């Protein structure tokens, strides 16, 4: 599920259509129960988890809390990815919460006070199912990822190589795998990142730059 609207304007955003107005004619305003009904119509009983991204889903308050409750009532887990720029109390109810602060290549500045506050609240509540993810395009981004890891040493950190051309048609897997190897080599040679994990963008490897995948 993708929410519309974002408080960031990342230079390499692969879902800019959720905030730049280019998809405004196909955006649908739905109530929480209507979203659930759409999911059930699409997949029937063939899912037990829903990933919510954006845009920034943390811009939504009570309506998102209601949607998460509806999922849980049906035994469906909720996973959220957000950049850590806003806090919502419903974070406590998320089964898998990924905080993905944006590195220098994005052109965005991290609000460290807000990010510290979010991570402190999750730690105090004892929520285990949250992690950090940083997309890495270059060595400056990698240095940023290290600073995040050092700042929150007890939180699992995942690194992903960035997709440098989100408009390229056709099969982009060779390019993505080359960048994945580059990032693997950086992490393997760095003892300070022994606990960091490198993952590919699986959706991009499988479906490339197709929207809606």
N, C-alpha and C positions, 0 to 999 in steps of 0.2 A: 504494500500500500504506500503510495507516495502522497505526501501532503503538499499543498501549494503555499508558497511564500517562504522567504528566507531573509534573515538579518545579515547575511554575508553575501559577497559578490566575488567569489573565488575566480581567479583568472582562468583556471583550467577546469571549471565545473563541468561534469559530464551530464548534469541534469538541470542546466540553466533554464530549460523550458518551464521549470516549476516556479520561476520567479521573474523571468525577463519579459513576460508578456507574449512571447511567441506562440504559446499554446493556449492563450486565454479563451479561444473559441471552443476548445474541447474540454476545458476544465469543468468538472461537475461538482456542484455543492450538494453533499449528502450528509444526512444525519447518521450518527453512529450505527443504529440498527440497519439503515439502508446499506452501509458499507459491508456489514456482516452478511446481509442477504446477497449482495453482489458476489462476495467471496464464495458463499455456499452454492450459488448458481454456477459459478465458474468451475469449482473443484469438487462439489459434493462433499463426501466424507473423506476425501483423499488428502487431507492435510491436518496437522496437529500443531502447527506453528505459523505465525504471521510476522513478517518483518515489516516494520514501519520506518520509512525514511522520508526524504524530502528533496528539495527544500529543507526546512528545519521543523520537525514535528514538535519540538519543545516550545514553539510559538503558541501551541494550542493548550488550553487549560482544561476546563471541566468536560468538554466534549471528548477529548482524548481519554480522560480518566474513565468516562462512561464506556467508550469503545473497548478499552482494556478489560473492564469488568465484564462486558458482554462476551468477550473471547474466553475469559477464565470460566464463566458460567457454563460454557460448552466444552471445557477441558482443553482449550486451545491456548498454547503459550504465546506470549507477546515479546518480540525482540525489537529494540529501537536503536537507531543510530542518530546521534546528534553531535554538534561540534563543541558543546560545553559552554555555550554563551548565555544560556538561560536555565534557570532551575524550575522544575515543576514537582510538586509533591507526589504526583503519580509515578515518578521515577522509582519510588520504593516498591511499586507493584509490578515492575517489568521483570520478566524472567531472564532476559539477556540484554543488558544495557551496554552499548558501545559508545564511549566518549571519544570523538575524533577531532582533536584540536588541529587547526590548519597551519601548515608550515610556511616559511617565508615565500616560497614560490607562488602561493595563493594570492599574495598581495594583501592579506588580512593580518591584523594585529591581534594576538591572543590577549584576552582579558584574564591575566593570571589570578587576580583577586577573585573573580567569579569562578574560574576553574578550580582554584584552591577550595573555595566554599563548597562547590559541588562534590569534590572528592572527599572533603572532610565529612559532609553529611552522609554520604554513602558508607564511609568507614565507621562512623559513629553508630549507624543503624545496623551494621554488621552484614550488609548485603554482599554476598560472595560473587554473585553472577554479574559483575560489571568488569569491563576491561577498557583499555585505551588502544586506539589505532591511529597511526600516523601514515599518511600517504607521502612517499618519498620520490622526488623527481631528480634531485641533485645532492651534492655533498653538503650544501648549506641546510637543506631539509633534513639530511641525516644527522647533522649536528644538533638540529632542533629536536629531533626524535630522541637523541641521547639525553638532552636536557630534560625532556618530559619523563624519561625513564628514571633519571636520577632524582627528580622532584617527587615522584610517586613510586618508590622502589617496590612496594608491596603489591602493586596492581599489574596484572598481566598486560604486556605490551605487544601489539601486533603491528608489523610494518608491511606495507604494500607498495610495490612500484607503481608510479603514476602512469596513466595513459596520456601520452603526449599529443595525440591527435584524435579527439573524440568525434571527428567528422569523417575520418578516413573510411571509405567503403570497403566491403569485402573482408577477407580473412586477415586479421591483424595479430594472430596468435604468435607468429615468429617474432615480431617486434616486441610483444609483451614478454615473451619468454626470454629474450635477450636482456631486457631490463630486469627481469626477475633474477637472472644469473648474476648481473652486476650487483644487485642488492644483497643477494646471498653472500657473495664474496666479501662485501664490506662487513657484514655481520660476523661471518666466520672468522675474519682476521681481527676482530675487536673483542677482547676479553670483557670489556665493560658492558657488552651487549649479550652476554651468554644466556640470559634469561629472556631475551627478546625473541619473538617468533616471526618468520617471514612467510607471508601467504600471497598467492596470486589473486588478482581480481577474477574469480572464477566465472562470473557472469560475462566478463569481457572475453575471456578465453573461449567460452562456449558459444556465445551469441554475438561476440564482437561489438560493434557500435549500434546494434539494433535497439531502437527505443522500445520500452515496454518489457524488456527482458531483465 
